[in-house]
Amino acid sequence: MRKLKTISMLLGLFVITSCNQGFEEINTNPNGVEKVLPKNLLAPAITKVVGYNMSRSQRLTNELMQVTVNMGDGDGRIFRYEIRSSEGDYLWNNWYLQLTNFKDIYTYAEELDSKTYMGISLICQAWIFSMLTDTYGDIPYFNAIQSKENNFTPSFDLQSDIYKDLFVKLEEANTLLTNSTNIDGASDPIFAGNALLWRKFGNSLYLRLLMRVSQKSELGTAAIIKKLVDEQPTVYPVMANNTESAILRWSGSSPYVSPFATWRPADWYTPKLASFFVDNLNEWSDPRIQKWATLSDGEYAGIPSGYPLGDPPASKSTLPTSLMVEPLLGNILNYSELQFTLAEAAIKGYVSSTPAKTYYETGVTNAIQLWGYELPENYLLGEHVVWNEDASLDNKMELIFQQKYYALFFTDLQSWFEFRRTGYPKLPILSGHLNQGKMPVRLNYPVYIQSSNRENYRKAVEIQGADNINTLVWWQKP
């Protein structure tokens, strides 16, 4: 226990000091008062989290969701659905590390009576905790990040209870940010201090999470979605266009330099693009392929994810090295994702104020425009893109999610979460996919938790199920 306390104290010190590296200039206190303020913590914490998310989007999401194929037959090839038990350590450790900072932001903002920083803190906590629970299932939540209170072995909470409280946090954030004042723009790398845009992001995140658990009728999410969208849209404003998207747009100037900017180009383009990712873009004549793929022998071409063991195909297109400094890879939640979420809500009858087709076509159009292109002529009339009002629910879901898949490009683990929830888009499963061809549905808890928090770990496994990649989390269970 003494050793655990020492580690925790050092971790706490690390949180306060190292996370602010590179932010000295924008956070210098002209009065020289040595006190941590919300504005000192916000930008470093957000930047760190987005960097973690981009790293694992490249390593995990792209491989699982057939964007890239890191070719080889050795152990732990993620594109083959083989995930080492230690793979989840990185995100668990780093997400919880930054949650300490966001919790401190709320505490310090409350002392200063800054409702804006309080609201922003709650939104960021909901964002990170949602990724944690969607990745692992039941996690420490209500008693998490309490090292200052000498709680080093927090209990694990049920995902259903966590989601209920995430909704409470987002409701409170919306209230706090109603008519609130803007904050120091230098402290906010996403919205430059605009409180209304934070409020819109919070409510858009609320809709993402409501839809994530919408099949769990006991939470009454359908009625909440209807309230937000149809009944009280002015009370719950959401993103209205691409410029209101939650994106940390890397400027290239310190401290806002993409975490990929320091990679060796060879490491970046070693994974090859998957056929599924490239073939759809080719089929649709989608202009985004120019930014997302290199030419191989004069064409855009991918290789099959799950190709047979021992029979590697010839290398084809890769992610261009220009993406290593691409500002838009800092995506958190964009306007197109919201539109596709609303399209799904509409086809399922949760909302009715706007037709599903309108949401869908707005999402498609803005997903392309976000990347600097105009919608090609007749794009929406293409055989595999056109909206058919008479199609089945299954066909409409497939149509929405094949487009949402691309709107979620490099958005942490979201396309993996959505696939686990819906089964869309329909990914080809080949002989080289292991794990009996089944998509992994969670990551293992960190190995060290089994010893450092043994009793609570065992209780969590007893309730949720075996600690492996095939145990369904609560919102996936029938």
MARZA-630712 format. One record per residue (C-alpha): residue in one letter; x, z, y. Coordinates in nm, 3 decimals. Example, Ala and Ser with C-alpha at 12.3 -4.5 7.8 and 13.67 -1.06 7.14 Angstrom:
<atoms>
  loro       xx       zz       yy
     A    1.230    0.780   -0.450
     S    1.367    0.714   -0.106
</atoms>
This chain:
<atoms>
  loro       xx       zz       yy
     M    0.000    0.000    0.000
     R    0.285    0.087    0.238
     K    0.436   -0.256    0.171
     L    0.101   -0.426    0.238
     K    0.064   -0.240    0.567
     T    0.411   -0.342    0.673
     I    0.340   -0.706    0.592
     S    0.013   -0.690    0.782
     M    0.177   -0.534    1.087
     L    0.438   -0.806    1.088
     L    0.165   -1.066    1.049
     G   -0.018   -0.920    1.345
     L    0.299   -0.940    1.553
     F    0.350   -1.298    1.437
     V   -0.002   -1.388    1.550
     I    0.059   -1.267    1.903
     T    0.404   -1.420    1.945
     S    0.461   -1.736    1.746
     C    0.122   -1.897    1.798
     N    0.194   -1.928    2.169
     Q    0.514   -2.129    2.135
     G    0.502   -2.429    2.363
     F    0.227   -2.287    2.580
     E    0.438   -2.076    2.817
     E    0.396   -2.301    3.120
     I    0.021   -2.349    3.111
     N   -0.040   -1.980    3.040
     T    0.203   -1.821    3.284
     N    0.044   -1.533    3.470
     P    0.138   -1.573    3.838
     N    0.093   -1.200    3.896
     G    0.333   -1.107    3.619
     V    0.088   -0.870    3.455
     E    0.182   -0.830    3.089
     K   -0.164   -0.839    2.933
     V   -0.307   -1.074    2.675
     L   -0.601   -1.266    2.819
     P   -0.847   -1.498    2.643
     K   -0.697   -1.796    2.823
     N   -0.355   -1.713    2.676
     L   -0.486   -1.728    2.319
     L   -0.743   -2.007    2.314
     A   -0.533   -2.323    2.340
     P   -0.262   -2.213    2.094
     A   -0.520   -2.102    1.837
     I   -0.724   -2.422    1.857
     T   -0.412   -2.639    1.843
     K   -0.282   -2.455    1.539
     V   -0.610   -2.488    1.349
     V   -0.646   -2.858    1.423
     G   -0.288   -2.907    1.306
     Y   -0.358   -2.724    0.979
     N   -0.670   -2.932    0.927
     M   -0.491   -3.260    0.986
     S   -0.219   -3.165    0.741
     R   -0.467   -3.094    0.463
     S   -0.686   -3.387    0.549
     Q   -0.383   -3.607    0.484
     R   -0.280   -3.418    0.170
     L   -0.613   -3.320    0.013
     T   -0.914   -3.497    0.159
     N   -0.763   -3.843    0.171
     E   -0.651   -3.818   -0.191
     L   -0.972   -3.669   -0.331
     M   -1.197   -3.903   -0.133
     Q   -1.008   -4.223   -0.217
     V   -0.865   -4.295    0.124
     T   -0.508   -4.285   -0.005
     V   -0.327   -4.278   -0.339
     N    0.000   -4.086   -0.362
     M    0.115   -4.282   -0.662
     G    0.275   -4.123   -0.967
     D    0.204   -3.968   -1.305
     G    0.360   -3.624   -1.251
     D    0.173   -3.295   -1.248
     G   -0.039   -3.200   -0.950
     R   -0.141   -3.549   -0.842
     I   -0.441   -3.474   -0.628
     F   -0.584   -3.825   -0.640
     R   -0.616   -3.775   -1.017
     Y   -0.824   -3.459   -0.955
     E   -0.541   -3.236   -1.069
     I   -0.493   -2.951   -0.822
     R   -0.236   -2.676   -0.864
     S   -0.368   -2.319   -0.844
     S   -0.146   -2.249   -0.542
     E   -0.282   -2.542   -0.339
     G   -0.531   -2.323   -0.155
     D   -0.276   -2.073   -0.022
     Y   -0.187   -2.273    0.290
     L   -0.534   -2.301    0.441
     W   -0.642   -1.950    0.343
     N   -0.339   -1.790    0.506
     N   -0.339   -1.999    0.821
     W   -0.713   -2.003    0.886
     Y   -0.731   -1.624    0.858
     L   -0.424   -1.594    1.078
     Q   -0.595   -1.779    1.361
     L   -0.925   -1.598    1.309
     T   -0.736   -1.289    1.424
     N   -0.670   -1.464    1.753
     F   -1.030   -1.578    1.795
     K   -1.153   -1.226    1.722
     D   -0.915   -1.096    1.990
     I   -1.044   -1.357    2.234
     Y   -1.394   -1.219    2.189
     T   -1.276   -0.859    2.230
     Y   -1.077   -0.928    2.546
     A   -1.350   -1.151    2.688
     E   -1.606   -0.876    2.632
     E   -1.385   -0.635    2.830
     L   -1.373   -0.890    3.112
     D   -1.745   -0.970    3.078
     S   -1.660   -1.338    3.028
     K   -1.961   -1.476    2.845
     T   -1.802   -1.821    2.828
     Y   -1.496   -1.709    2.635
     M   -1.717   -1.489    2.416
     G   -1.936   -1.788    2.329
     I   -1.637   -2.012    2.264
     S   -1.485   -1.749    2.037
     L   -1.803   -1.724    1.830
     I   -1.820   -2.103    1.790
     C   -1.458   -2.120    1.678
     Q   -1.508   -1.831    1.436
     A   -1.811   -2.005    1.287
     W   -1.613   -2.329    1.260
     I   -1.320   -2.170    1.075
     F   -1.524   -1.936    0.857
     S   -1.747   -2.227    0.752
     M   -1.440   -2.421    0.637
     L   -1.313   -2.118    0.450
     T   -1.634   -2.051    0.262
     D   -1.695   -2.421    0.193
     T   -1.345   -2.445    0.047
     Y   -1.340   -2.129   -0.165
     G   -1.699   -1.999   -0.190
     D   -1.736   -1.622   -0.157
     I   -1.468   -1.487    0.078
     P   -1.389   -1.178    0.285
     Y   -1.608   -1.212    0.593
     F   -1.778   -0.905    0.736
     N   -1.473   -0.685    0.673
     A   -1.210   -0.954    0.713
     I   -0.926   -0.947    0.969
     Q   -0.945   -0.569    1.005
     S   -0.577   -0.481    0.967
     K   -0.595   -0.295    1.299
     E   -0.854   -0.073    1.134
     N   -0.622   -0.027    0.833
     N   -0.843   -0.236    0.605
     F   -0.599   -0.441    0.401
     T   -0.821   -0.499    0.097
     P   -1.146   -0.642    0.232
     S   -1.440   -0.701    0.002
     F   -1.563   -1.053   -0.067
     D   -1.905   -1.148    0.069
     L   -2.164   -1.381   -0.079
     Q   -2.165   -1.729    0.067
     S   -2.539   -1.703    0.126
     D   -2.487   -1.393    0.343
     I   -2.197   -1.558    0.524
     Y   -2.407   -1.860    0.616
     K   -2.685   -1.640    0.749
     D   -2.437   -1.471    0.981
     L   -2.277   -1.800    1.086
     F   -2.620   -1.898    1.215
     V   -2.644   -1.566    1.400
     K   -2.306   -1.633    1.564
     L   -2.409   -1.981    1.675
     E   -2.740   -1.858    1.812
     E   -2.557   -1.593    2.010
     A   -2.304   -1.847    2.134
     N   -2.582   -2.074    2.260
     T   -2.732   -1.782    2.450
     L   -2.400   -1.672    2.597
     L   -2.316   -2.024    2.713
     T   -2.654   -2.088    2.874
     N   -2.586   -2.122    3.249
     S   -2.237   -1.977    3.200
     T   -1.943   -2.060    3.422
     N   -1.661   -2.295    3.333
     I   -1.324   -2.155    3.232
     D   -0.965   -2.239    3.317
     G   -0.926   -2.601    3.212
     A   -0.562   -2.553    3.114
     S   -0.669   -2.303    2.848
     D   -0.900   -2.550    2.675
     P   -0.752   -2.861    2.510
     I   -1.090   -2.988    2.389
     F   -1.334   -2.977    2.682
     A   -1.107   -2.883    2.975
     G   -1.307   -2.568    3.040
     N   -1.655   -2.725    3.047
     A   -1.894   -2.453    2.922
     L   -2.187   -2.693    2.870
     L   -1.981   -2.916    2.642
     W   -1.883   -2.611    2.436
     R   -2.251   -2.522    2.410
     K   -2.330   -2.875    2.289
     F   -2.048   -2.858    2.036
     G   -2.176   -2.523    1.908
     N   -2.526   -2.657    1.853
     S   -2.393   -2.975    1.689
     L   -2.188   -2.755    1.456
     Y   -2.504   -2.554    1.393
     L   -2.678   -2.872    1.272
     R   -2.382   -2.962    1.049
     L   -2.399   -2.622    0.880
     L   -2.780   -2.615    0.859
     M   -2.772   -2.946    0.677
     R   -2.492   -2.825    0.451
     V   -2.722   -2.560    0.303
     S   -3.051   -2.741    0.354
     Q   -3.127   -2.755   -0.018
     K   -3.138   -2.373   -0.021
     S   -3.500   -2.328    0.084
     E   -3.467   -1.950    0.107
     L   -3.279   -1.987    0.436
     G   -3.559   -2.187    0.598
     T   -3.312   -2.438    0.735
     A   -3.561   -2.725    0.760
     A   -3.768   -2.528    1.011
     I   -3.458   -2.434    1.211
     I   -3.343   -2.797    1.225
     K   -3.687   -2.900    1.348
     K   -3.675   -2.628    1.614
     L   -3.338   -2.744    1.744
     V   -3.413   -3.117    1.743
     D   -3.788   -3.166    1.790
     E   -3.928   -2.850    1.942
     Q   -3.662   -2.705    2.171
     P   -3.400   -2.971    2.243
     T   -3.339   -2.844    2.596
     V   -3.277   -2.493    2.465
     Y   -3.031   -2.629    2.208
     P   -2.852   -2.923    2.375
     V   -2.623   -3.128    2.149
     M   -2.361   -3.396    2.200
     A   -2.508   -3.695    2.381
     N   -2.230   -3.955    2.353
     N   -1.875   -4.018    2.232
     T   -1.714   -3.856    2.535
     E   -1.875   -3.525    2.438
     S   -1.719   -3.527    2.090
     A   -1.511   -3.225    1.993
     I   -1.168   -3.384    1.960
     L   -0.829   -3.242    2.047
     R   -0.689   -3.567    2.180
     W   -0.313   -3.543    2.137
     S   -0.154   -3.645    2.466
     G    0.200   -3.674    2.332
     S    0.322   -3.424    2.589
     S    0.419   -3.073    2.480
     P    0.241   -2.869    2.358
     Y   -0.018   -3.132    2.265
     V    0.192   -3.340    2.029
     S    0.040   -3.454    1.701
     P    0.178   -3.257    1.404
     F    0.249   -3.590    1.234
     A    0.473   -3.706    1.519
     T    0.776   -3.535    1.367
     W    0.725   -3.679    1.018
     R    0.961   -3.937    0.878
     P    0.783   -4.274    0.867
     A    0.870   -4.307    0.498
     D    0.681   -3.986    0.419
     W    0.382   -4.109    0.615
     Y    0.340   -4.445    0.446
     T    0.437   -4.336    0.093
     P    0.070   -4.286   -0.006
     K   -0.098   -4.626   -0.035
     L   -0.451   -4.700    0.078
     A   -0.717   -4.689   -0.190
     S   -0.927   -4.991   -0.279
     F   -1.252   -4.809   -0.206
     F   -1.146   -4.733    0.151
     V   -1.014   -5.082    0.227
     D   -1.268   -5.295    0.041
     N   -1.570   -5.166    0.233
     L   -1.403   -5.230    0.568
     N   -1.314   -5.581    0.457
     E   -1.666   -5.645    0.330
     W   -1.817   -5.540    0.662
     S   -1.553   -5.716    0.877
     D   -1.505   -5.378    1.037
     P   -1.256   -5.392    1.325
     R   -1.132   -5.037    1.261
     I   -0.928   -5.166    0.971
     Q   -0.677   -5.296    1.226
     K   -0.594   -4.938    1.327
     W   -0.630   -4.780    0.986
     A   -0.438   -5.019    0.758
     T   -0.120   -5.224    0.749
     L   -0.115   -5.582    0.629
     S    0.021   -5.647    0.280
     D    0.118   -6.009    0.216
     G   -0.104   -6.111    0.507
     E   -0.414   -5.918    0.401
     Y   -0.561   -5.572    0.396
     A   -0.563   -5.454    0.036
     G   -0.577   -5.126   -0.150
     I   -0.500   -5.000   -0.497
     P   -0.749   -4.832   -0.730
     S   -0.751   -4.455   -0.720
     G   -0.743   -4.331   -1.079
     Y   -0.548   -4.630   -1.207
     P   -0.441   -4.585   -1.573
     L   -0.162   -4.339   -1.641
     G    0.170   -4.515   -1.682
     D    0.041   -4.843   -1.542
     P    0.099   -4.831   -1.165
     P   -0.029   -5.128   -0.965
     A    0.179   -5.307   -0.704
     S    0.187   -5.130   -0.369
     K   -0.049   -5.262   -0.104
     S   -0.158   -5.153    0.245
     T   -0.074   -4.813    0.391
     L   -0.177   -4.604    0.689
     P    0.007   -4.749    0.992
     T    0.279   -4.532    1.145
     S    0.098   -4.566    1.479
     L   -0.153   -4.313    1.345
     M    0.120   -4.049    1.344
     V    0.065   -4.010    1.719
     E   -0.299   -4.119    1.733
     P   -0.500   -3.890    1.969
     L   -0.823   -3.931    1.772
     L   -0.682   -3.773    1.456
     G   -0.746   -3.438    1.623
     N   -1.114   -3.478    1.543
     I   -1.325   -3.165    1.489
     L   -1.682   -3.295    1.513
     N   -1.770   -3.625    1.676
     Y   -2.092   -3.775    1.810
     S   -2.126   -4.022    1.522
     E   -2.115   -3.746    1.262
     L   -2.399   -3.574    1.446
     Q   -2.605   -3.894    1.448
     F   -2.562   -3.940    1.073
     T   -2.660   -3.577    1.018
     L   -2.976   -3.639    1.220
     A   -3.044   -3.960    1.026
     E   -3.038   -3.759    0.703
     A   -3.265   -3.496    0.857
     A   -3.508   -3.770    0.956
     I   -3.531   -3.940    0.616
     K   -3.591   -3.601    0.456
     G   -3.872   -3.522    0.697
     Y   -3.702   -3.234    0.874
     V   -3.729   -3.407    1.214
     S   -3.960   -3.677    1.345
     S   -3.901   -3.720    1.719
     T   -3.664   -4.013    1.663
     P   -3.665   -4.265    1.373
     A   -3.389   -4.237    1.114
     K   -3.296   -4.599    1.182
     T   -3.219   -4.517    1.546
     Y   -2.994   -4.228    1.450
     Y   -2.822   -4.437    1.185
     E   -2.756   -4.739    1.407
     T   -2.642   -4.516    1.694
     G   -2.400   -4.349    1.456
     V   -2.262   -4.679    1.327
     T   -2.221   -4.821    1.677
     N   -2.049   -4.516    1.823
     A   -1.822   -4.467    1.522
     I   -1.672   -4.808    1.593
     Q   -1.670   -4.768    1.971
     L   -1.487   -4.435    1.944
     W   -1.189   -4.629    1.811
     G   -1.190   -4.870    2.105
     Y   -1.385   -5.161    1.956
     E   -1.721   -5.312    2.036
     L   -1.972   -5.349    1.759
     P   -1.919   -5.695    1.607
     E   -2.206   -5.939    1.639
     N   -2.457   -5.904    1.353
     Y   -2.265   -5.606    1.212
     L   -2.587   -5.406    1.174
     L   -2.747   -5.698    0.989
     G   -2.479   -5.716    0.721
     E   -2.598   -5.697    0.363
     H   -2.436   -5.361    0.298
     V   -2.503   -5.214    0.642
     V   -2.855   -5.320    0.742
     W   -3.122   -5.049    0.752
     N   -3.422   -5.109    0.526
     E   -3.716   -4.888    0.612
     D   -3.873   -4.954    0.271
     A   -3.564   -4.852    0.072
     S   -3.568   -4.546   -0.151
     L   -3.438   -4.209   -0.036
     D   -3.135   -4.257   -0.261
     N   -3.054   -4.596   -0.106
     K   -3.093   -4.460    0.247
     M   -2.865   -4.167    0.166
     E   -2.606   -4.405    0.026
     L   -2.628   -4.621    0.338
     I   -2.588   -4.323    0.573
     F   -2.301   -4.166    0.384
     Q   -2.094   -4.478    0.331
     Q   -2.080   -4.495    0.712
     K   -2.045   -4.119    0.763
     Y   -1.744   -4.129    0.531
     Y   -1.557   -4.341    0.785
     A   -1.682   -4.140    1.083
     L   -1.519   -3.835    0.917
     F   -1.178   -4.004    0.894
     F   -0.917   -3.726    0.922
     T   -1.179   -3.458    0.991
     D   -1.034   -3.161    0.797
     L   -1.211   -3.141    0.456
     Q   -1.556   -3.252    0.574
     S   -1.599   -3.571    0.370
     W   -1.505   -3.375    0.056
     F   -1.759   -3.106    0.147
     E   -2.026   -3.369    0.203
     F   -1.950   -3.546   -0.122
     R   -1.979   -3.218   -0.310
     R   -2.315   -3.158   -0.144
     T   -2.468   -3.502   -0.184
     G   -2.264   -3.713   -0.429
     Y   -2.218   -3.978   -0.158
     P   -2.052   -4.212   -0.106
     K   -2.042   -4.319   -0.469
     L   -1.676   -4.323   -0.562
     P   -1.549   -4.526   -0.860
     I   -1.418   -4.306   -1.143
     L   -1.147   -4.468   -1.357
     S   -0.954   -4.378   -1.670
     G   -0.668   -4.227   -1.470
     H   -0.889   -3.962   -1.313
     L   -0.830   -3.632   -1.490
     N   -1.048   -3.319   -1.497
     Q   -1.289   -3.521   -1.715
     G   -1.347   -3.747   -1.419
     K   -1.516   -3.466   -1.225
     M   -1.452   -3.413   -0.856
     P   -1.300   -3.068   -0.793
     V   -1.560   -2.851   -0.618
     R   -1.344   -2.577   -0.466
     L   -0.986   -2.453   -0.434
     N   -0.848   -2.149   -0.613
     Y   -0.807   -1.824   -0.424
     P   -0.443   -1.759   -0.334
     V   -0.251   -1.626   -0.631
     Y   -0.122   -1.320   -0.445
     I   -0.482   -1.203   -0.382
     Q   -0.507   -1.126   -0.752
     S   -0.255   -0.846   -0.708
     S   -0.283   -0.746   -0.341
     N   -0.665   -0.719   -0.349
     R   -0.719   -0.702   -0.724
     E   -1.041   -0.501   -0.744
     N   -1.229   -0.708   -0.487
     Y   -1.089   -1.029   -0.632
     R   -1.220   -0.936   -0.976
     K   -1.562   -0.852   -0.835
     A   -1.576   -1.188   -0.658
     V   -1.488   -1.379   -0.973
     E   -1.741   -1.179   -1.173
     I   -2.016   -1.278   -0.929
     Q   -1.919   -1.635   -0.839
     G   -1.757   -1.749   -1.161
     A   -1.412   -1.838   -1.287
     D   -1.148   -1.891   -1.021
     N   -1.090   -2.261   -1.085
     I   -1.163   -2.598   -0.931
     N   -1.484   -2.652   -1.131
     T   -1.684   -2.341   -1.037
     L   -1.968   -2.437   -0.808
     V   -2.007   -2.251   -0.481
     W   -2.350   -2.116   -0.386
     W   -2.478   -2.412   -0.188
     Q   -2.387   -2.650   -0.472
     K   -2.577   -2.457   -0.737
     P   -2.931   -2.572   -0.830
</atoms>
